[in-house]
Amino acid sequence: MASSCEVMPAVVQQMLAPGFYPHPTDGSITLLQTHISYVLLTGTYAYKLKKPVKLEFLDFRTLDDRRHFLLEEIRLNSRGAPGIYLGVLPISASSTGFHLDDPAAPVEYALKMQQFPQDALFTRLLKQGKVDDRLIDSLARGIAEYHQNSPTDEIISQFGTPERIRGVLNENYRQTERYLGDPQTVEQFEQTRRFTDRFCSSRSSLLQHRVAHGFIRECHGDLHLGNICLWGDRVLFFDCIEFNELFRYIDVMQDAAFAIMDLEASGRGDLAWLLLNIYVERTGDWEGLQVLPLYLTRHAYVRAKVNSLLLEEADVSELAKHEALESARNYYRQAWQYAQARCGRLIVVCGPPGAGKSTVAQYLGKHLRAVYVRSDAVRKHLAGIALDQRGEPAIYNQATTAKTYERLLQLGLLLARDGFTVILDGKYDLRANRCTVIESARAAQIPLQFVFCAAPLQVRRERLLKRRGDISDATAELLDRQEIQFEEFAECELPLVINLPTMGNTHLPQELPPEAHTGPSYGKTFEDLICSLRTG
């Protein structure tokens, strides 16, 4: 956030002069700041200084503390942003002013970083319309890999206990009580707090399960879009939380939730749910979605708090304060919305190989804000093999297939009971499997809908021949070796079924083919289909 330099520390004012640096600059130095740091952009390099502040969650008052935490930034960010963090340089003072990289009697320290274009930030890319499904796929895979390589141990795990989580949440509430009235409302404050209190109490066994099974790790801690960039062809995660272990030793789902929340706050819920679905498919941590509402609430509230704190900064411009006030209001409201109860449901997208099930299911997942679980991923996670690895014939035998569909249904019911819309993507060619879903959904009083995807054999064959980079092992040869018969829907199933001929296009068009209009009435576009499923 840019700021006036009228009340800046003398060292920062001097760092705004190009001549301060021993290397060429772009001519004018850009100053950005948060409530705890100054960042100066020179062109080739960026320099960060810690503000000498003490807040309730950090203490940067001494020079040694500031140096220590700058060094921690280098250590911690080497995982997510290799090559960006270059070193901590001393700044000394003399009668002629301040001097960079002078070890004689340092009065301040600066973290030197490789500067990347501000347009590389995901916040900028999103505003420019450059964040597409492909980039979200790279981001989701990157976060999944980051978490799989994040360390954990007994000490780190204990930061995920219900007591610790409740303590962090309550600290946020205590720190924001002075903002009641504006930008926070009393009603939102009370309802949000009741939700998180109730969650920590009633779901304590779930939180303990996350602790016991290694999901609490040394994560990033601040994985919002402003801390993610696309540099070259790599998605990098920088500015990891270094100043407080409470914010970094967290559930991996909590870490991923920040980017998801931020995409929704930016009005791109479709991309948020695409990110979520790719992430949990890569990790296999669908059960972790049970804690997602708690952490979405927490992250929105933290962003609201950070913006609220800026309102009290003396060296922040009035324009910046106005923007921070509006952001705080929006984030408090978003946190409150996450705390509201939801009604879950199941949608089964079925059909033969090559019929476009996964394309349709992923599309519906984005636009219905739904969890998307496909049999191909479940099967490989059950077999213990990488999603991109081709499965041996043994994982497609009758016993493994039965386990795959049992697991699909288990996840669907678990998450639908928690209020999620869940899309199960599988052939469901056997009437017995479909009947089990119907009976289970009826017993749990969960609304259910089938979307049957169909395309001519030749169309399906062409799709399978062109398929690249997908986790499915289905091939065109499979169609030749086997006569895959889809058992017709029984009369009792038909009221639950929407027929969706997908024809020859591998991408979803705006207009549905004419054949699709012969089934249940839902109009002529995919928007109409979405509307039908929302209200069905």
Secondary structure as UniProt FT lines:
FT   TURN            6..7
FT   HELIX           10..15
FT   HELIX           18..20
FT   STRAND          30..33
FT   STRAND          37..41
FT   STRAND          45..50
FT   STRAND          54..55
FT   TURN            56..57
FT   STRAND          58..59
FT   HELIX           63..77
FT   TURN            78..80
FT   TURN            82..84
FT   STRAND          85..94
FT   TURN            95..96
FT   STRAND          97..100
FT   STRAND          106..114
FT   HELIX           118..120
FT   HELIX           122..127
FT   TURN            128..129
FT   HELIX           133..148
FT   HELIX           154..157
FT   HELIX           158..160
FT   HELIX           162..176
FT   HELIX           177..179
FT   TURN            181..183
FT   HELIX           186..202
FT   HELIX           204..212
FT   TURN            213..214
FT   STRAND          216..218
FT   HELIX           225..227
FT   STRAND          228..231
FT   TURN            232..233
FT   STRAND          234..237
FT   HELIX           245..248
FT   STRAND          249..251
FT   HELIX           252..265
FT   TURN            266..267
FT   HELIX           269..283
FT   HELIX           286..291
FT   HELIX           292..310
FT   TURN            311..312
FT   TURN            314..315
FT   HELIX           318..338
FT   STRAND          345..350
FT   TURN            353..354
FT   HELIX           357..368
FT   STRAND          371..374
FT   HELIX           375..383
FT   TURN            387..388
FT   HELIX           393..396
FT   HELIX           398..417
FT   TURN            418..419
FT   STRAND          421..425
FT   HELIX           431..443
FT   TURN            444..445
FT   STRAND          448..454
FT   HELIX           457..466
FT   HELIX           476..481
FT   TURN            491..493
FT   HELIX           494..496
FT   STRAND          497..501
FT   TURN            503..504
FT   HELIX           514..518
FT   HELIX           526..535
//
